[in-house]
Amino acid sequence: MSTPKKSAKRPTSVPAGPAADRATERTAEDGIWPRVTRELADDLAVDALVRDRAGKVPFDEVDRLKEAGLPALLTAPGPGGAGADWRTACGVVREISAADGSIGELLAHHCALAWTTRFLGPAAGPLDLGARAARERWLLAGSAEPPSPENGPGGGTGPAGTPASTGPVLTPAGGGAYVLHGRRAFASGVTVADRLVVAARCTQTGDLPLVLVDPAHPAVFTEPAAERVGQRLAGAGTVTFDRVPIAAGDVLGTLPHDEHAVAPYPTLAPLALRLLLVQVALGIAEGALAEARDVSRAGHAARGGDPFLLLAYGELATSAHTAAAVVERATDALAHGLLAGGALGVEERTDIAVLVAAAETVAHRAALDITTRILELVDPATESDPHGGGPGFDRFWRNARTLTAPVPPDHRLRDIGDHYLNGTHAGLTLPA
């Protein structure tokens, strides 16, 4: 296997200065967060199209996130209030996604991974990943889901625009340590992350340890995903691990993989990630619709009473409102499940899974419909062109399409129908 070149890394993990210090001192209980999130979203929206067309590795965007303190906020809540509650976290991801879907996806994956050790519970080691990520100002990337079994250890196809995986695997090195080797594609964040969370199969036991990897290690090589259709700034890429030593202290725990042995609570982990990505899709739809409305108001004043225009916006606004209602119901259900912890029952977990699947289906349809139809509502002269003119509403459609393509709706709808008709419980294996 040829070894790719290492991607460039930013010289510092977070901008130094008083603003960064203040961001670190804030807690989730501070009332300042809605304003901070709104201001950052406005800032990202100003140059979102320019940055999307440039398609550069999002070092600057990550520094903006850290300057505002959002990666530290989007960690599991602790006794000191360092992390946000679930509803707040979802709201932050959704608002940032309305401004820039790629950056919203970065935050969604980071937030889900920051909860990793909480989901593992007794199966986790002594490290509280979320607390350490907040303390160290880390942005997390990677995947806490096990490798795809049908393609061998660590196999499976990567995200849109990335090659298929051929690993990774872990070889025991004694004393609880491992050596990590192989290759895997990731949907978000790997080109800019401070730490990677990687699930790999143990070559000796077949278990699925979850490990923490420093992407700056000389044996870790990252290839950015080239020429993605959408979500160009999400930091997707393929990572090669060339016999990377993993200390015992960087083993986060072992993923459960026996349906008869796993408790319901740890199986909320994949549902949490899915619901956070639903917030990204809904945010993209809402951002697209709001920008289209502004263009229509400014450029079509004479058509303010046009029945076609009014009908179209009425339909799209209703679609967005409907999706938001379904997503918020799933968000509330998952928030209750997270609070239940080890007391979560199988029935409640199944209800949460069904609501998340419904939110996924409705929000994805709304995102694709809204981002497609707004191209018909704005003046064709203002649409994106090869020379870089216009507001580029195609960006929203490309982002929505890239984000939703890996989730076939028929599979989710069959799960919902099976539960509704037959009372079938969703499996408790990971991933769900």
Secondary structure as UniProt FT lines:
FT   HELIX           18..25
FT   TURN            28..29
FT   TURN            31..32
FT   HELIX           33..46
FT   HELIX           48..54
FT   HELIX           59..68
FT   HELIX           70..73
FT   TURN            79..80
FT   HELIX           86..99
FT   HELIX           101..114
FT   HELIX           116..120
FT   HELIX           121..123
FT   HELIX           129..136
FT   STRAND          140..143
FT   HELIX           149..151
FT   TURN            153..154
FT   TURN            160..161
FT   STRAND          169..174
FT   TURN            175..176
FT   STRAND          177..186
FT   TURN            190..192
FT   STRAND          195..199
FT   STRAND          201..202
FT   TURN            203..205
FT   STRAND          209..213
FT   TURN            215..216
FT   TURN            218..219
FT   STRAND          220..224
FT   TURN            232..233
FT   STRAND          237..246
FT   HELIX           248..250
FT   STRAND          251..254
FT   TURN            259..261
FT   HELIX           265..267
FT   HELIX           268..299
FT   HELIX           301..303
FT   TURN            304..305
FT   HELIX           307..340
FT   HELIX           341..343
FT   HELIX           346..377
FT   HELIX           380..382
FT   TURN            386..387
FT   HELIX           394..404
FT   TURN            405..406
FT   HELIX           409..422
//
